[in-house]
Amino acid sequence: GLIFYDTKVTVMNRVLNATVQRTADHAAPEITLDPLEIVGGEIRSSENSYFCQAARQLACVPSSQLCVKLASGGDPTYAFNIRFTGEEVHGTSGSFRHFLWQVCKELQSSSLSLLLLCPSSAVNKNKGRYILTPSPITYAEEQLFHFFGQLLGIAIRADVPLPLDLLPSFWKTLVGEPLDPDVDLQEADILTYNYVKKFENINDETELEALCAEIASQHLATESPDCPNKPCCKFTYLTMTGEEVELCPRGRHIPVAWENKDVYAAAIQSLRMRELQTPECMTAVRAGLGSIIPLQLLTTLTPLEMELRTCGLPYINLEFLKAHTMYQVGLMETDQHIEFFWSALELFTQEELCKFIKFACNQERIPFTCPCKDGGPDTAHVPPYPMKIAPPDGAAG
């Protein structure tokens, strides 16, 4: 926390350029995607998603081939080239950025099961934010998490921010920071957080009985074996994926009582914290990321900085965009139609601005920092910034 973010980025960029493994005499790996597989918006099976199509084809490409120098200049070097079946595309940049955008949409949809909407979003807190799906993983899923990690590294080298909305707990675990049982649980699952707090704050047995009765009215809780009419909770709880699990051996047969209520609350809390850390999934993600960028770099970054470097900011800052816009010869910032252009953009909502950026450069977010602000030569410009405005075709009008 003592080092400025820009300083860290400078060091990081230097390290990334020093760890390039694919030299100019190696052709970039190429993958072919079939857009027809995902026609109609809803992907019929996850197998057809761009994410899985790419994961299959890149599985046999050594990761060293994906470690390229940082994107800069006119047509940057990207980890791989993309061909869309039946489509002609000029240059490699547009299709690559479109691919990353599409993959993020797939990851945050129901077609792939790698990410899960955080339970808090059901009650409008952290709406639309995701965590890694906490469940035992198969070998195939482990490969997909590994590829997901590689994509994070690929996006960092390409400096194309990924439009992913992940909870801070994901970034904390990724950079190896411990989770906070209060803050992170509250962000991810406010209902469970409140439930645990209720049990922690009970003062006597009558309150406990009332709480169990309240829970029983919401769920069909079983009656206590000793007093048939007295409702009681058992040592079980629902996982984030909706399965009922025992919080301790034979938990289904152990009622919650005054003596063990704190043990019950602590057991629920540790169940959720384990789910948030998802060690198996995170190990695969980190292994994938580590095959593209040196993991030692993460030790200097805070979780927020890691998120900014990978995903940029979820909103478009028009002043930043203006400052990084170039005008072709003959055009001035003071030209009437250029002034009209900016005042039109000022009326856009954030959603419309993201759509404009997507239209202009095939990505929804813009990098958080831009090398050109240090007065570096043009080659340091990170595509697609600065934005370039050209005069209209043809002389008339």
ZIPE-V678331 format. One record per backbone hydrogen bond with DSSP energy under -1.0 kcal/mol. CO is the residue of the C=O (numbers start at 0). NH is the residue of the N-H. E is the energy in kcal/mol with one decimal. If there is no record, write none. Layout:
BEGIN
((CO:NH:E) (CO:NH:E))
END
This chain:
BEGIN
((3:7:-2.1) (4:8:-2.6) (5:9:-2.2) (6:10:-2.2) (7:11:-3.1) (8:12:-3.1) (9:13:-2.0) (10:14:-2.5) (11:15:-2.9) (12:16:-2.3) (13:17:-1.4) (14:18:-1.1) (22:25:-1.9) (28:80:-2.9) (30:82:-2.7) (32:84:-2.7) (33:36:-1.8) (34:37:-1.5) (35:38:-1.2) (39:41:-2.7) (44:47:-1.9) (45:48:-1.4) (48:52:-2.9) (49:53:-2.9) (50:54:-2.5) (51:55:-2.4) (52:56:-1.7) (53:57:-2.5) (57:60:-1.6) (61:64:-2.0) (62:65:-1.8) (65:67:-1.3) (66:20:-2.4) (66:21:-1.9) (80:30:-2.6) (82:32:-2.8) (83:86:-2.3) (91:95:-1.6) (92:96:-2.3) (93:97:-2.5) (94:98:-2.2) (95:99:-2.0) (96:100:-2.1) (97:101:-2.6) (98:102:-2.6) (99:103:-1.9) (100:104:-1.7) (101:105:-2.2) (102:106:-2.7) (103:107:-1.7) (105:108:-1.5) (113:132:-2.8) (115:130:-2.4) (117:120:-2.1) (118:121:-1.6) (119:122:-1.8) (119:124:-1.9) (120:123:-1.4) (125:128:-1.6) (128:117:-2.7) (129:166:-2.6) (130:115:-3.0) (132:134:-1.3) (137:141:-2.2) (138:142:-1.9) (139:143:-1.7) (140:144:-2.6) (141:145:-2.1) (142:146:-2.2) (143:147:-2.3) (144:148:-2.2) (145:149:-2.1) (146:150:-2.5) (147:151:-1.7) (148:152:-1.8) (149:153:-2.9) (150:154:-2.6) (151:155:-1.6) (152:156:-2.2) (153:157:-2.1) (154:158:-1.0) (154:159:-1.7) (156:70:-1.8) (161:163:-2.6) (164:129:-2.9) (166:169:-1.7) (167:171:-2.7) (168:172:-2.2) (169:173:-2.2) (170:174:-2.2) (171:176:-3.3) (179:183:-2.1) (181:185:-2.1) (182:186:-2.1) (183:187:-2.2) (184:188:-3.0) (187:119:-2.5) (188:192:-2.2) (189:193:-2.5) (190:194:-2.2) (191:195:-2.8) (192:196:-2.2) (193:197:-2.2) (194:198:-1.5) (195:199:-2.0) (196:200:-2.1) (203:207:-1.7) (204:208:-2.5) (205:209:-2.3) (206:210:-2.6) (207:211:-2.6) (208:212:-2.3) (209:213:-2.3) (210:214:-2.6) (211:215:-2.6) (212:216:-1.8) (213:217:-1.1) (214:218:-2.9) (218:220:-2.2) (221:231:-1.9) (226:229:-2.1) (229:223:-3.1) (232:255:-3.2) (233:235:-2.5) (234:246:-2.9) (236:244:-2.9) (238:241:-2.0) (242:238:-3.0) (244:236:-2.1) (247:250:-2.0) (249:252:-2.0) (250:234:-1.5) (250:253:-1.4) (253:234:-1.5) (259:263:-2.3) (260:264:-2.4) (261:265:-2.5) (262:266:-2.3) (263:267:-2.0) (264:268:-2.2) (265:269:-2.6) (266:270:-1.8) (267:271:-2.2) (268:272:-2.4) (269:273:-2.1) (270:274:-2.0) (271:275:-2.3) (272:276:-1.8) (273:277:-1.6) (277:281:-3.0) (278:282:-2.4) (279:283:-1.6) (280:284:-2.4) (281:285:-2.9) (282:286:-2.1) (283:287:-2.2) (284:288:-2.7) (285:289:-2.8) (288:291:-1.7) (288:292:-2.7) (293:296:-1.7) (294:297:-1.6) (295:298:-1.5) (296:299:-1.3) (301:305:-2.4) (302:306:-2.0) (303:307:-2.6) (304:308:-2.5) (305:309:-1.7) (306:310:-3.6) (307:311:-1.5) (309:161:-2.3) (316:320:-2.1) (317:321:-3.0) (318:322:-2.6) (319:323:-1.1) (321:324:-1.6) (323:385:-1.1) (323:386:-1.5) (325:388:-2.5) (327:330:-2.4) (331:334:-1.5) (334:338:-2.3) (335:339:-2.5) (336:340:-2.1) (337:341:-2.3) (338:342:-2.5) (339:343:-2.3) (340:344:-2.1) (341:345:-2.0) (343:346:-1.0) (344:347:-1.4) (348:352:-2.5) (349:353:-2.5) (350:354:-1.8) (351:355:-2.3) (352:356:-2.7) (353:357:-2.4) (354:358:-2.4) (355:359:-2.9) (356:360:-3.2) (357:361:-2.0) (369:372:-1.9) (370:373:-1.8) (371:374:-1.7) (376:379:-2.2) (377:380:-2.3) (380:72:-1.1) (381:384:-2.5) (386:325:-4.0) (388:327:-2.5))
END
